[in-house]
Each structure stands twice: as structure tokens, then as C-alpha cells.
Amino acid sequence: MRSIVLGATGVVGGHIVEQLLQAGEMPFALSRSPPAQDARNVCWFRGDLTDLSALALPDFSTIYCTAHAGSLAAGLPHLVGPSVQRLVLFTSSSVVTKLNSDVAYEREGLQRLAAGEAATIAFCEERGIAWTVLRPTIIYDEGRDANISRLARLIAKFGVLPLAGWGAGLRQPVHAQDLAVGALQAAASRAAWNNTYALPGGDTISYREMVGRIFDGLGKPRRIVPVPVALWRVAFFLLQRWLPNANASMGTRMSKDMTFDARPAREDFGWNPRGFRPRFDNL
């Protein structure tokens, strides 16, 4: 029986498709914007998880989902047939670290994500489907992600990066390809049934060191400027008109540890991610 990847054109979903192909499978893939042509053994479907009633999908046994958990929960009644036995869902470690954020839109978004997790789990348990929820830390894939690569582009453009304070908070960046490998390992592991796992990267480093390694990956000297937190907040207040997607809390969190224990995932399905040494050769 085959697998389906939901969110298959995303940074993690694309790697899951590749891992399934390498394993000899011919996966199905669902996306709102599938590629026009694909010479590989991938069967693409165009669709939105929140509106699947008119989409006729073939039978599959395993679901890999990198789309929003709330959308998955809405789509499951139209997606799941009697052949589905396994579901692996990616959400985010932010449901732990930022669920009580002082930024309203972050807090509300993570509450929706947590509700989507809970609804998906309830659906699976009602139908007897073995589920696994994977919560990555900071996801990167050089040139493709919206986190590390965004910092890399700023550094490439300006040659310098300011930090709020000394950036002493600990981080564990994780590569999207490692997440895809972990997803297949989790799907194949009986020990991972009906469990939730944090998926941190292989290195635990300070925010400042993380930024330093981005400079290294660009082949640039480390030019990191600490800014007093009070001044950081004032600057964001003055610049928020031109930086609509940024907020002062992004800076103040640079001093907060956001780390997770990899041991459960390592013991249950062999989680073994790489260390954080990004290379930005084609940024």
C-alpha cells in the first residue's frame, strides 16, 4: 500500500517525497500548487485540505502531513478510507515555547495549532489509526526556509546583524531533510504509535553562536552587534510600520532557552540529526 504526503511542495514535505522515492515507493502527493510536470514516480493531486469533498483519491495506508494541523483535522473525514493505518503529523515545538506569547496573533495561531493536534489525535483514536505527532525546533534548509535562510539573506545584504542583548538563549536548529528521514523512521516504528515527540537538531548552541555559524556558512566574518533590550523595543515600536511581520518579542526571546530532549525520539525510532553547520553556496 502507498503513502500520501500532504503539503508535499513545502520545505519538509518535499524531502519526505524524496525519501519515499529513495525507499522504492511511488507516493501520492497533495498540494494546492503541485508542479506542472514531474518526471519522478510521484502521483500529484491538486487540492486544499479544507475542501476535499470533490477530490477522488486512491487508496493509501500512510499519511504524512506537513500542512497545518487544523486544516488536516478539517480534511480527515474526506481523506481517510478503510485502508489508512498510520498518520505522521508535523506541528511545531512552538506550541510549548510560545503558546503563552505576549503577541496576540502568535498566541492565537498556536492555540489553533494545538487544537488541530488534539482534533487529529481524537479522530485517529476513534478510527483506530496509529498516529505520531512530531514537533521540530527551528527548521532550516539552506535557501528554502523562512527562518535561518531569512537571517542569512539579511547578513548577505548588510554584512552585520544586531541582536537583542547577548543572544544567550539556547537553540537546536534542525534540517528539513533530517525531519523527513525521521518521519519515515517514526512511521515504521511500533514504539512511536500514539506518541508525541520533540525533534531538536544535533547541536544545542546559543542564539549568538547560531547566528555566527550562519555568517560562517556565507563565508563572511562574524559581525554581530548586541543592542540593549530596551533600545531594541523602542526601535521596533518606531519601525513596525515598515516591518509588519516583525515584533519586539522576537528579540527578547533571543535570551530565552528553547531546548528539547531528543532522547525519546532517539530511543523509539533512531532520531539522529546532523549538527548545525549550514552552507549557503546558492543563496
Residue frames as qw, qx, qy, qz and C-alpha x, y, z in Angstrom:
[[0.000, 0.888, 0.459, 0.000, 0.00, 0.00, 0.00],
 [0.449, 0.454, 0.009, 0.769, 1.22, 3.52, -0.79],
 [0.294, -0.509, -0.388, 0.710, 1.68, 6.73, 1.19],
 [0.190, 0.830, 0.324, 0.413, 0.32, 10.21, 0.64],
 [0.431, -0.180, -0.220, 0.856, 2.21, 13.39, 1.52],
 [0.008, -0.894, -0.438, -0.099, 0.12, 16.43, 2.42],
 [0.156, -0.951, 0.172, 0.206, 1.92, 19.73, 1.91],
 [0.901, 0.044, 0.270, 0.337, 4.25, 17.97, -0.50],
 [0.511, 0.682, 0.027, 0.522, 5.72, 21.13, -2.03],
 [0.380, -0.909, 0.104, -0.138, 6.76, 22.55, 1.36],
 [0.117, 0.750, -0.631, 0.158, 10.27, 22.57, 2.75],
 [0.431, -0.283, 0.826, -0.227, 9.77, 19.35, 4.77],
 [0.800, 0.327, 0.374, -0.336, 7.10, 17.76, 2.57],
 [0.606, 0.693, -0.353, -0.163, 9.36, 17.87, -0.48],
 [0.037, 0.536, -0.831, 0.145, 12.04, 15.95, 1.38],
 [0.641, -0.017, 0.680, -0.356, 9.50, 13.36, 2.53],
 [0.802, 0.529, 0.020, -0.275, 8.55, 12.75, -1.11],
 [0.405, 0.682, -0.609, 0.011, 12.25, 12.29, -1.95],
 [0.277, -0.382, 0.834, -0.287, 12.78, 9.87, 0.94],
 [0.780, 0.198, 0.474, -0.357, 9.80, 7.78, -0.13],
 [0.716, 0.636, -0.231, -0.169, 11.14, 7.63, -3.68],
 [0.158, 0.626, -0.750, 0.141, 14.55, 6.56, -2.40],
 [0.489, -0.175, 0.778, -0.354, 12.84, 3.83, -0.39],
 [0.049, 0.021, 0.915, 0.399, 11.35, 2.47, -3.62],
 [0.231, 0.568, 0.706, -0.354, 7.83, 3.76, -3.10],
 [0.102, 0.362, 0.477, 0.795, 5.64, 5.60, -5.63],
 [0.051, -0.402, -0.610, 0.681, 3.94, 8.13, -3.35],
 [0.064, 0.796, 0.506, 0.326, 0.85, 10.22, -3.82],
 [0.325, -0.157, -0.204, 0.910, 1.31, 13.93, -3.14],
 [0.002, -0.826, -0.552, -0.115, -1.27, 16.61, -2.38],
 [0.319, -0.269, -0.070, 0.906, -0.64, 20.32, -2.74],
 [0.280, 0.803, 0.342, -0.401, -2.55, 23.47, -3.55],
 [0.347, 0.840, -0.301, -0.289, 0.20, 24.23, -6.09],
 [0.865, -0.108, 0.438, 0.218, 1.64, 20.98, -7.47],
 [0.193, -0.463, 0.542, 0.674, 4.36, 21.11, -10.14],
 [0.634, 0.481, -0.152, -0.586, 3.16, 21.24, -13.73],
 [0.847, 0.307, -0.428, -0.068, 5.34, 18.23, -14.58],
 [0.508, -0.608, 0.590, -0.152, 7.23, 15.67, -12.52],
 [0.625, 0.419, -0.631, -0.190, 9.36, 13.04, -14.22],
 [0.057, -0.276, 0.887, -0.364, 9.67, 11.04, -10.99],
 [0.365, -0.288, -0.865, -0.190, 7.28, 8.30, -9.84],
 [0.042, 0.248, 0.542, -0.802, 5.04, 10.72, -7.93],
 [0.031, -0.565, -0.725, -0.393, 1.28, 10.96, -8.47],
 [0.071, -0.048, -0.248, 0.965, 0.27, 14.57, -7.79],
 [0.080, -0.694, -0.703, -0.131, -3.15, 15.86, -6.77],
 [0.044, 0.319, -0.062, 0.945, -4.22, 19.47, -6.57],
 [0.486, -0.615, -0.576, -0.232, -6.35, 20.22, -3.55],
 [0.125, -0.528, 0.378, -0.750, -6.92, 22.04, -0.30],
 [0.224, -0.070, -0.918, 0.320, -7.34, 20.04, 2.90],
 [0.236, 0.253, 0.495, -0.797, -10.28, 22.20, 3.93],
 [0.659, 0.428, 0.040, -0.617, -12.21, 21.31, 0.75],
 [0.081, -0.315, 0.913, 0.248, -11.63, 17.70, -0.31],
 [0.632, 0.245, 0.580, -0.452, -15.23, 16.60, -0.81],
 [0.726, 0.613, -0.006, -0.312, -14.96, 16.63, -4.61],
 [0.198, 0.677, -0.701, -0.102, -11.48, 15.09, -4.83],
 [0.986, -0.017, -0.039, -0.162, -11.31, 11.37, -5.63],
 [0.061, -0.709, 0.699, -0.064, -8.16, 9.94, -4.08],
 [0.760, 0.126, -0.630, -0.094, -6.94, 6.34, -4.49],
 [0.840, -0.523, -0.142, -0.010, -6.32, 4.04, -1.54],
 [0.367, 0.582, -0.539, 0.485, -3.28, 4.60, 0.66],
 [0.746, -0.388, -0.520, 0.151, -2.21, 3.31, 4.05],
 [0.543, -0.398, -0.238, 0.700, 0.03, 6.05, 5.48],
 [0.121, 0.934, 0.210, 0.263, -0.45, 9.80, 5.72],
 [0.540, -0.184, -0.144, 0.808, 2.46, 12.20, 6.15],
 [0.041, 0.900, 0.378, 0.213, 1.23, 15.72, 6.87],
 [0.460, -0.107, -0.134, 0.871, 3.33, 18.89, 6.96],
 [0.120, -0.570, -0.333, -0.741, 0.29, 21.13, 6.41],
 [0.253, -0.371, 0.389, -0.804, -1.40, 22.95, 9.29],
 [0.025, -0.101, -0.961, 0.255, -2.90, 20.56, 11.84],
 [0.380, 0.386, 0.421, -0.728, -6.15, 22.50, 11.85],
 [0.538, 0.417, -0.394, -0.617, -6.54, 22.02, 8.10],
 [0.266, 0.159, -0.948, -0.072, -5.73, 18.33, 8.47],
 [0.183, 0.205, 0.810, -0.518, -8.36, 17.90, 11.17],
 [0.506, 0.450, 0.123, -0.726, -10.94, 19.52, 8.87],
 [0.530, 0.446, -0.548, -0.469, -9.97, 17.33, 5.93],
 [0.148, -0.251, 0.950, -0.116, -9.62, 13.94, 7.63],
 [0.622, 0.269, 0.602, -0.423, -13.29, 12.88, 7.26],
 [0.695, 0.651, -0.035, -0.302, -12.94, 13.24, 3.45],
 [0.244, 0.708, -0.660, -0.056, -9.37, 11.92, 3.34],
 [0.257, -0.328, 0.885, -0.210, -9.40, 8.76, 5.42],
 [0.784, 0.072, -0.406, -0.464, -10.64, 5.49, 3.99],
 [0.924, -0.338, 0.081, -0.160, -10.63, 1.98, 5.44],
 [0.874, 0.269, -0.199, 0.353, -7.08, 1.31, 4.22],
 [0.101, 0.766, -0.337, 0.539, -5.46, 4.09, 6.29],
 [0.834, -0.328, -0.400, 0.193, -3.46, 2.63, 9.16],
 [0.626, -0.309, -0.136, 0.703, -0.82, 5.24, 10.01],
 [0.150, 0.927, 0.172, 0.298, -0.57, 9.03, 10.30],
 [0.605, -0.239, -0.135, 0.747, 2.52, 11.16, 10.96],
 [0.054, 0.930, 0.293, 0.215, 1.80, 14.83, 11.60],
 [0.497, 0.093, -0.184, 0.843, 4.32, 17.67, 11.84],
 [0.171, -0.933, -0.310, -0.067, 3.45, 20.63, 14.04],
 [0.315, 0.695, -0.282, 0.581, 5.94, 22.76, 15.98],
 [0.542, -0.215, -0.577, 0.571, 7.79, 22.94, 19.28],
 [0.029, -0.271, 0.064, -0.960, 6.39, 26.48, 19.48],
 [0.600, -0.504, -0.433, -0.446, 3.17, 25.04, 20.90],
 [0.726, -0.431, -0.394, 0.363, 5.28, 24.58, 24.05],
 [0.494, -0.127, -0.116, 0.852, 7.60, 27.61, 23.95],
 [0.003, -0.062, -0.136, -0.989, 5.25, 30.29, 22.61],
 [0.197, -0.524, -0.800, -0.216, 1.72, 29.18, 23.49],
 [0.281, -0.809, -0.415, 0.306, 1.51, 31.98, 26.07],
 [0.448, 0.201, 0.157, 0.857, 3.24, 34.58, 23.89],
 [0.020, -0.608, -0.343, 0.716, 2.52, 38.22, 24.67],
 [0.150, 0.230, -0.475, -0.836, 2.00, 38.73, 20.91],
 [0.651, 0.205, 0.410, -0.605, -1.72, 38.16, 20.27],
 [0.754, 0.447, -0.278, -0.393, -1.51, 36.78, 16.72],
 [0.305, 0.398, -0.859, 0.106, 1.26, 34.33, 17.71],
 [0.304, -0.066, 0.786, -0.534, -0.72, 33.14, 20.72],
 [0.714, 0.312, 0.225, -0.585, -3.92, 32.72, 18.72],
 [0.634, 0.491, -0.530, -0.274, -2.15, 30.92, 15.88],
 [0.188, 0.307, -0.906, 0.223, -0.52, 28.45, 18.25],
 [0.495, 0.064, 0.627, -0.599, -3.79, 27.84, 20.05],
 [0.777, 0.399, -0.090, -0.479, -5.29, 26.88, 16.68],
 [0.476, 0.465, -0.746, -0.033, -2.32, 24.62, 16.01],
 [0.123, -0.180, 0.875, -0.433, -2.68, 22.90, 19.39],
 [0.661, 0.220, 0.382, -0.608, -6.42, 22.49, 18.81],
 [0.711, 0.467, -0.391, -0.352, -5.69, 20.95, 15.41],
 [0.201, 0.363, -0.892, 0.181, -3.28, 18.48, 17.02],
 [0.359, -0.007, 0.752, -0.553, -5.89, 17.48, 19.59],
 [0.726, 0.353, 0.117, -0.579, -8.66, 17.11, 16.99],
 [0.586, 0.471, -0.627, -0.207, -6.43, 14.98, 14.74],
 [0.041, 0.249, -0.916, 0.311, -5.45, 12.70, 17.62],
 [0.531, 0.133, 0.566, -0.616, -9.10, 12.30, 18.68],
 [0.737, 0.428, -0.190, -0.487, -10.12, 11.42, 15.10],
 [0.448, 0.428, -0.784, -0.031, -7.35, 8.84, 14.77],
 [0.133, -0.143, 0.878, -0.438, -8.12, 7.20, 18.09],
 [0.657, 0.242, 0.334, -0.631, -11.80, 6.99, 17.19],
 [0.780, 0.474, -0.249, -0.324, -10.93, 5.28, 13.88],
 [0.918, -0.246, 0.277, 0.142, -8.14, 3.05, 15.25],
 [0.636, 0.689, -0.132, 0.320, -5.41, 4.81, 13.24],
 [0.731, -0.391, -0.105, 0.550, -1.93, 4.81, 14.78],
 [0.197, 0.947, 0.051, 0.250, -0.75, 8.44, 14.99],
 [0.669, -0.263, -0.113, 0.686, 2.53, 10.21, 15.71],
 [0.083, 0.987, 0.109, 0.080, 2.95, 13.95, 16.23],
 [0.723, 0.018, -0.029, 0.690, 6.40, 15.39, 15.51],
 [0.098, -0.982, -0.140, 0.074, 7.32, 18.84, 16.85],
 [0.708, 0.300, -0.057, 0.637, 10.51, 20.21, 15.26],
 [0.331, -0.664, -0.112, 0.661, 12.51, 23.10, 16.62],
 [0.209, 0.764, -0.184, -0.582, 13.85, 25.78, 14.20],
 [0.819, 0.310, 0.453, 0.166, 13.63, 24.22, 10.72],
 [0.067, 0.766, -0.356, -0.531, 16.21, 25.15, 8.10],
 [0.780, 0.280, 0.476, 0.294, 17.08, 24.12, 4.56],
 [0.332, -0.422, 0.206, 0.818, 19.64, 26.43, 3.04],
 [0.041, 0.075, -0.448, -0.890, 17.92, 28.94, 0.77],
 [0.310, -0.333, -0.760, -0.465, 14.42, 27.49, 1.22],
 [0.357, -0.541, -0.705, 0.287, 13.23, 28.01, 4.78],
 [0.075, -0.839, -0.219, -0.493, 11.70, 31.11, 6.35],
 [0.645, -0.755, -0.045, 0.107, 13.88, 31.10, 9.47],
 [0.662, -0.429, 0.299, 0.538, 17.62, 30.55, 9.12],
 [0.510, 0.341, 0.460, 0.642, 17.68, 31.46, 5.42],
 [0.005, -0.928, -0.281, -0.244, 15.91, 34.75, 6.17],
 [0.494, -0.808, 0.156, 0.283, 18.68, 35.65, 8.62],
 [0.675, -0.085, 0.446, 0.582, 21.24, 34.56, 6.02],
 [0.361, 0.675, 0.410, 0.495, 19.75, 36.92, 3.44],
 [0.220, -0.972, -0.076, -0.040, 19.88, 39.82, 5.89],
 [0.624, -0.582, 0.322, 0.409, 23.51, 39.05, 6.67],
 [0.625, 0.226, 0.485, 0.568, 24.36, 38.69, 2.98],
 [0.196, 0.841, 0.337, 0.376, 22.78, 42.06, 2.26],
 [0.215, -0.950, 0.055, -0.221, 24.09, 44.11, 5.18],
 [0.596, 0.419, -0.540, 0.423, 27.14, 42.19, 6.40],
 [0.012, 0.205, -0.640, 0.741, 26.10, 42.70, 10.01],
 [0.504, -0.471, -0.646, -0.326, 23.30, 41.52, 12.30],
 [0.215, -0.453, 0.422, -0.755, 22.05, 43.15, 15.51],
 [0.498, -0.283, -0.817, 0.060, 20.91, 41.02, 18.45],
 [0.470, -0.732, -0.045, -0.491, 18.77, 41.98, 21.41],
 [0.680, -0.636, 0.357, -0.075, 21.21, 41.64, 24.29],
 [0.158, -0.576, 0.779, 0.194, 23.86, 38.94, 24.02],
 [0.770, 0.235, -0.409, -0.430, 21.66, 36.28, 22.45],
 [0.110, -0.410, 0.867, -0.262, 22.47, 33.75, 25.17],
 [0.793, 0.052, 0.340, -0.503, 19.27, 31.71, 24.78],
 [0.339, -0.241, 0.878, 0.237, 19.89, 28.14, 23.62],
 [0.698, 0.426, -0.097, -0.568, 18.62, 26.83, 20.27],
 [0.558, -0.135, 0.805, 0.145, 18.63, 23.50, 18.38],
 [0.506, 0.509, -0.262, -0.645, 18.17, 24.13, 14.62],
 [0.650, 0.025, 0.759, 0.016, 17.10, 21.07, 12.65],
 [0.079, 0.289, -0.623, -0.723, 17.49, 20.38, 8.93],
 [0.720, 0.216, 0.043, -0.658, 14.36, 19.65, 6.88],
 [0.649, 0.310, -0.668, -0.192, 15.95, 16.60, 5.28],
 [0.118, 0.155, -0.883, 0.428, 16.64, 15.08, 8.70],
 [0.503, 0.102, 0.430, -0.743, 12.98, 15.65, 9.59],
 [0.757, 0.283, -0.316, -0.497, 11.90, 13.73, 6.51],
 [0.467, 0.252, -0.839, 0.120, 14.19, 10.82, 7.42],
 [0.121, -0.059, 0.751, -0.647, 12.78, 10.91, 10.95],
 [0.650, 0.136, 0.085, -0.743, 9.20, 10.89, 9.64],
 [0.759, 0.222, -0.548, -0.271, 9.75, 7.64, 7.72],
 [0.310, 0.191, -0.845, 0.392, 11.53, 6.10, 10.71],
 [0.340, -0.011, 0.538, -0.771, 8.66, 7.08, 13.01],
 [0.738, 0.162, -0.170, -0.632, 6.07, 5.68, 10.60],
 [0.715, 0.216, -0.662, -0.068, 7.86, 2.33, 10.59],
 [0.178, 0.229, -0.778, 0.558, 8.29, 2.15, 14.37],
 [0.510, -0.513, -0.673, -0.156, 5.73, 0.40, 16.56],
 [0.446, -0.367, -0.466, 0.670, 7.17, 2.24, 19.57],
 [0.051, -0.043, 0.060, 0.996, 6.18, 5.58, 18.02],
 [0.227, -0.512, -0.717, -0.416, 2.48, 4.71, 17.80],
 [0.388, -0.796, -0.415, -0.211, 0.23, 7.22, 19.54],
 [0.594, -0.505, -0.144, 0.609, 3.07, 9.39, 20.84],
 [0.210, 0.970, 0.029, 0.123, 4.23, 13.00, 20.51],
 [0.793, -0.171, 0.031, 0.584, 7.94, 13.80, 20.07],
 [0.001, -0.930, 0.175, 0.322, 10.11, 16.89, 20.07],
 [0.857, 0.301, 0.165, 0.384, 12.62, 16.81, 17.19],
 [0.165, -0.918, 0.208, 0.294, 15.58, 19.06, 18.00],
 [0.643, 0.678, -0.350, 0.071, 18.68, 19.31, 15.85],
 [0.887, 0.000, -0.333, 0.319, 22.03, 17.74, 16.66],
 [0.412, 0.185, -0.326, 0.831, 23.60, 20.82, 18.27],
 [0.313, -0.848, -0.420, 0.083, 22.49, 22.85, 21.27],
 [0.481, 0.121, -0.010, 0.868, 24.02, 26.31, 20.86],
 [0.022, -0.577, -0.334, 0.745, 23.32, 29.89, 21.87],
 [0.453, 0.818, 0.343, -0.088, 21.32, 32.14, 19.58],
 [0.000, 0.890, -0.341, -0.302, 24.51, 34.19, 19.11],
 [0.377, -0.345, 0.802, 0.308, 26.51, 31.12, 18.08],
 [0.569, 0.480, 0.667, 0.033, 23.71, 30.05, 15.74],
 [0.325, 0.929, 0.059, -0.164, 23.93, 33.43, 14.02],
 [0.215, -0.730, 0.573, 0.304, 27.72, 33.15, 13.98],
 [0.524, -0.032, 0.815, 0.246, 27.51, 29.87, 12.12],
 [0.516, 0.751, 0.411, -0.035, 25.24, 31.49, 9.55],
 [0.075, 0.913, -0.317, -0.244, 27.99, 34.06, 8.95],
 [0.412, -0.417, 0.771, 0.250, 30.43, 31.13, 8.60],
 [0.603, 0.337, 0.718, 0.079, 28.14, 29.40, 6.12],
 [0.412, 0.893, 0.171, -0.061, 28.13, 32.56, 3.99],
 [0.748, 0.193, -0.001, 0.636, 31.91, 32.83, 4.15],
 [0.015, 0.818, 0.015, 0.575, 31.64, 36.18, 5.94],
 [0.279, 0.175, -0.630, 0.703, 33.36, 37.45, 9.09],
 [0.329, -0.611, -0.709, 0.124, 31.16, 37.38, 12.17],
 [0.039, 0.222, -0.099, 0.969, 29.81, 40.90, 12.70],
 [0.407, -0.582, -0.699, -0.088, 27.22, 40.61, 15.46],
 [0.030, 0.387, -0.213, 0.896, 26.15, 43.75, 17.30],
 [0.269, -0.463, -0.788, 0.303, 24.47, 43.42, 20.73],
 [0.144, -0.487, -0.158, -0.847, 21.73, 46.02, 21.28],
 [0.131, -0.003, 0.690, -0.711, 20.29, 46.79, 24.75],
 [0.041, 0.418, 0.905, 0.071, 16.87, 45.18, 25.06],
 [0.073, 0.715, 0.411, -0.561, 15.18, 48.48, 25.99],
 [0.089, 0.541, -0.369, -0.751, 16.58, 50.14, 22.86],
 [0.045, 0.052, 0.919, 0.389, 15.52, 47.12, 20.78],
 [0.099, 0.593, 0.776, -0.191, 11.91, 47.52, 21.92],
 [0.099, 0.733, 0.094, -0.666, 11.90, 51.25, 21.14],
 [0.004, 0.362, -0.645, -0.673, 13.35, 50.63, 17.67],
 [0.054, 0.260, 0.930, 0.254, 10.68, 48.06, 16.82],
 [0.111, 0.701, 0.565, -0.421, 7.94, 50.38, 18.03],
 [0.094, 0.691, -0.166, -0.697, 9.22, 53.08, 15.69],
 [0.098, 0.353, -0.747, -0.555, 9.76, 50.71, 12.74],
 [0.425, 0.202, 0.862, -0.186, 6.68, 48.49, 13.00],
 [0.529, 0.660, 0.115, -0.521, 5.01, 50.40, 10.17],
 [0.448, 0.649, -0.542, -0.291, 7.73, 49.15, 7.81],
 [0.167, 0.255, -0.949, 0.079, 8.20, 45.72, 9.44],
 [0.689, -0.207, -0.059, -0.692, 4.67, 44.33, 9.66],
 [0.905, -0.055, -0.410, -0.100, 5.76, 40.73, 10.26],
 [0.509, 0.202, -0.583, 0.600, 8.27, 41.51, 12.99],
 [0.513, -0.786, -0.182, -0.293, 7.78, 42.22, 16.65],
 [0.076, -0.763, 0.521, -0.374, 9.96, 43.16, 19.61],
 [0.839, -0.337, 0.365, -0.224, 9.38, 39.79, 21.27],
 [0.898, 0.391, -0.142, 0.143, 11.44, 38.15, 18.53],
 [0.339, 0.659, -0.459, 0.491, 14.42, 39.92, 20.01],
 [0.455, -0.563, 0.466, -0.509, 13.68, 39.48, 23.68],
 [0.978, -0.071, 0.111, -0.164, 13.30, 35.71, 23.11],
 [0.639, 0.584, -0.451, 0.218, 16.94, 35.60, 21.97],
 [0.040, -0.521, 0.680, -0.514, 17.88, 35.36, 25.65],
 [0.775, -0.164, 0.357, -0.495, 15.39, 32.58, 26.43],
 [0.169, -0.249, 0.942, 0.152, 16.34, 28.90, 26.22],
 [0.793, 0.244, 0.021, -0.558, 14.16, 26.92, 23.80],
 [0.189, 0.410, -0.888, -0.085, 15.54, 23.41, 24.01],
 [0.883, -0.070, 0.013, -0.464, 14.05, 19.92, 23.99],
 [0.531, -0.384, 0.755, -0.015, 15.07, 16.38, 24.87],
 [0.560, 0.412, -0.557, -0.454, 15.86, 14.23, 21.83],
 [0.170, -0.270, 0.933, -0.165, 16.16, 11.03, 23.86],
 [0.650, 0.252, 0.590, -0.407, 12.55, 9.73, 23.42],
 [0.692, 0.640, -0.106, -0.318, 12.73, 10.09, 19.63],
 [0.208, 0.615, -0.760, -0.044, 16.22, 8.61, 19.56],
 [0.329, -0.166, 0.894, -0.254, 15.16, 5.58, 21.60],
 [0.643, 0.354, 0.548, -0.401, 11.84, 4.97, 19.82],
 [0.764, 0.594, 0.252, 0.003, 12.81, 5.46, 16.16],
 [0.775, 0.005, 0.201, 0.599, 16.51, 6.23, 15.90],
 [0.158, 0.979, 0.108, 0.070, 16.38, 10.03, 15.61],
 [0.709, -0.313, 0.173, 0.608, 19.92, 11.14, 14.68],
 [0.351, 0.922, 0.159, 0.044, 20.03, 14.66, 13.16],
 [0.652, 0.369, -0.095, 0.655, 23.11, 16.46, 11.89],
 [0.369, -0.521, -0.238, 0.732, 24.87, 19.28, 13.73],
 [0.253, 0.919, 0.263, -0.146, 24.25, 22.87, 12.70],
 [0.394, -0.417, 0.411, 0.709, 26.84, 23.78, 10.05],
 [0.569, 0.712, 0.377, -0.164, 24.80, 25.38, 7.24],
 [0.403, -0.167, 0.468, 0.769, 26.30, 26.21, 3.86],
 [0.377, 0.773, 0.325, -0.394, 24.78, 28.95, 1.70],
 [0.441, -0.161, 0.571, 0.674, 26.53, 28.39, -1.63],
 [0.070, 0.341, 0.648, 0.677, 23.48, 29.30, -3.73],
 [0.015, -0.576, -0.579, 0.577, 21.56, 31.76, -1.59]]
